[in-house]
Amino acid sequence: MKIELSGLAKTYNQKDYVLQDFQYTFESGRFYAIMGPSGAGKSTLLHILGLLDEPSAGEIRIDGKPLTIQGEEERADMRLMIFGFVFQEFFLNPKLTVLENVMVPMHIHPEYQGRKNREKKKERARELLRQFQIDTYEERYPSELSGGEQQRVGIARALANDPAVILADEPTGNLDEKNEENIFNYLKMLAESGKMVIVVSHNEAVKEYADSVLVLEK
Amino acid sequence: MWNMHLQSLLHNKLMLIVEWLVLLVNCMILHFAGLVLLAEITLYQDRMRMGMGRPGIGGPEEVFINTDTMALYGTNLIVVLCFLTAILLLMLCGVIYALWVTVRVSVQQEQQENALLEAMGYRRGRIRRMLFWKRSVLAILASILAWGCYQLMYREITKIFPMNLVFRYDSSLENMSVWIHIAIPIVLLALVWFAVMTANRRSGRTSVVSRLYGTYGKQ
């Protein structure tokens, strides 16, 4: 998959531009790090890429085809099929177990609809937890896990529907150095397996793992 | 998916049900205090009509309340009326504030949860439908529990303040009162349910990002 951004701009008040005339091409199988000072538009760029926000100007092309989205429902469908999000604050549901948290995106995926696919969903979630070495925690609640473990659950959830693109917004912002390394290693592993991984980070350590580093200026 | 939401309802929204019950109990006390006030005003008017002047020991109140309470009310009815009015106003403010806090906190928490679901690919219409069923189940559960508490309280309070004094001059009030007792908890819950549903619909017009990161933005 290839995502091309051209002439991308974003403003919230028609005067000050958070992003202006941004162009870049992202490809699968690579780990991209987006860095820059606060207010440079890193997270805004990530949100626009992930269709959580709309650009004020510019064009987005996916595999050469311009992205023309009619409404919010269509955006949601694209997010379901193409993107997986990892957040700094983890955003795990405290009322659900680890396994249930990973399964949340699967409940609406066409491949896992219906009662007959219940076991398939659980098996997929367990497989992801095994991949991140947290399969023994499947019945625990997020509050019983460390920050690093919670973020691994967050990454597993982002991979639930096998998206082509992983977008991570400061995934190590709330973690210590050891867990940072682990998370970057996992994300690097995902890029090597063929996914497009785009990470926004203040952390200089991300440069050691990234194939490309984009530095945004204010 | 319904299991997930039922669990969510039971774990987290149990507190919301408890809060609503507290609100309802406050409203019931408010309602009964209002009836007592009405009874006191009727008693006062009764006394004036019978030419008895300022309230004192003796007269119709002997069949209304017991001797100790009669002595208390006999001393200065105006003070008692003011006291009851002050309690009513305080409770009214408390109920309105509690209602506002409950609805606002509930809406904020749900806004973030719903924004996360949207980020994962859930359509807004689907989220609204899930919310509709969740709210409806909550409202029905709370109504049933509130109705039970309401009946228990009414029986206890009418042992102390028989309502026949209020209804003496207007028997249609008695029939109306029965319907008011049924309607109050249901109307209140319907208002809360409607307010929350409306607030959630309004929040749908703000972006996913702003609801995900809330008032203070990313940490």
Contacts between the chains, C-beta under 8 A, distances in Angstrom:
chain1	res1	chain2	res2	distance
A	43	B	218	6.7
A	47	B	209	5.3
A	50	B	119	7.6
A	52	B	119	6.0
A	52	B	207	7.5
A	52	B	208	4.9
A	52	B	209	5.2
A	52	B	212	7.7
A	53	B	207	6.1
A	53	B	208	7.6
A	53	B	209	5.4
A	72	B	123	7.7
A	72	B	124	5.9
A	73	B	123	5.0
A	73	B	124	7.2
A	73	B	125	7.1
A	76	B	118	6.1
A	76	B	121	5.3
A	76	B	122	6.4
A	76	B	123	4.6
A	76	B	124	7.2
A	77	B	121	6.8
A	77	B	123	7.4
A	78	B	121	8.0
A	79	B	118	7.8
A	79	B	119	6.7
A	79	B	120	7.0
A	79	B	121	4.4
A	80	B	120	7.1
A	80	B	121	2.6
A	80	B	122	7.8
A	81	B	121	7.3
A	83	B	121	8.0
A	85	B	119	5.4
A	85	B	120	7.2
A	87	B	212	8.0
A	88	B	218	6.8
A	88	B	219	7.2
A	89	B	218	8.0
A	89	B	219	6.6
A	91	B	112	7.9
A	91	B	116	5.2
A	91	B	212	7.6
A	93	B	8	7.3
A	93	B	113	7.1
A	93	B	116	8.0
A	94	B	12	8.0
A	95	B	7	6.2
A	95	B	8	4.8
A	95	B	11	4.3
A	95	B	12	5.2
A	96	B	4	6.4
A	96	B	7	6.8
A	96	B	8	7.3
A	100	B	4	6.2
A	100	B	7	7.8
A	103	B	4	8.0
A	104	B	4	7.2
A	104	B	117	7.5
A	104	B	120	6.4
A	105	B	120	4.5
A	105	B	121	6.3
A	107	B	1	4.2
A	107	B	4	7.2
A	108	B	1	7.6
A	108	B	121	6.4
A	108	B	122	5.9
A	108	B	123	8.0
A	108	B	126	7.1
A	109	B	121	7.9
A	157	B	120	7.9
A	161	B	121	7.6
A	169	B	218	7.7
A	170	B	218	7.6
A	173	B	219	7.8
